Amino acid sequence: MVNPLAIKGIVGKTPLLVRLLFIIFVIVFVIGIVIHALEPEAFPTLFDGIWWAIVTISTVGYGDFVPYTLIGRLLGIVLIMSGVGFMTFYVTTLAATTIKSRNAYLEGKLHMTDKDHHIIIGWNERSRHAIDRLLEANENTTIVLIDETLEELPSTYRRVHFVRGNSTEDAILQQANVREAASVLITAKHQGSEFSADSRSILTTLAVKSINPHVYTVVEILTEGQIVNATRAGADEVVESTALTGAVLTNGLLHHNMSKILDRLLTEGEKKQLFFYPIPEGMIGKTFDDYFQSLYESDEGLAIGLKRVDRIHLYPPKNMLLLSGDEVALLVRTESHL
């Protein structure tokens, strides 16, 4: 025996738009059957009756089918009085739902459902730059921005999914679907002391890693003393932005235009790009100089360093043997990636 409370629970969980559409469908179908049975000459087929009901309930009124009997016309009046009300309510509810969903999207209240996306935490010039570069590299990249200071997503970034809230809270991270994200960038909040900014970044790292221990996480740290704590919290890569910026500025003073070279090396839009590439199987066991020469002669790129586990060897010795799992830092032309 069917439990009425169970049916009521199912109906209660069904979205209002679906329920309205179902009611309209039932009204159209029943009226179509009845009018076909009452006036078979005016409505030769069942579909003709249903067609007339749809045209009438939507207030289009083509006039290709018209009831002639008193009962048929009374049925038409009932359809207009009841059905049109449901139809109007459905249309207005649909419009209201659409507007509500759009506002929720702009205000950062919608849940992210995509997978393998990039999450950027904090709205500032660094995060803006990161978003621009990611979209330039791949316009189909899915990006989620988490920030608690923005009222709504800026109009120039409609392709970015916005989540408004505190990034240290599990509910906000789950709304951004961090469990299925490909990577997370945590930028420092330049408000208050540098220590408090770093503490917040480390706390956010802990929250991210507690939900998804495997997501690659890049964390911006302002003070050198907090780098070890960020690493302990689970950060896969820590960028000490203050020291990095200071080094670039100092090199600009000592060696004029050095900052321009560094900028061009790391800018996606340039014709050359710096990135890591796995050592080809045929080069394992050979020296770094062998691989360097083969790349240079084939014009495939310029090897400037080697990554082994977590250690970077910049300009390694020529006789350094290449091992399985090594990655070479290559400067390549963007139109000829390996």
PyMOL commands that set and color helices and strands:
alter all, ss='L'
color gray80, all
select helices_A, chain A and resi 4-13+16-38+46-57+70-106+125-137+155-157+170-175+178-180+194-211+224-232+241-254+258-265+281-283+288-298+334-336
alter helices_A, ss='H'
color red, helices_A
select strands_A, chain A and resi 118-121+143-147+161-164+183-186+216-221+237-240+272-278+302-308+311-314+327-333
alter strands_A, ss='S'
color yellow, strands_A
deselect
rebuild
show_as cartoon
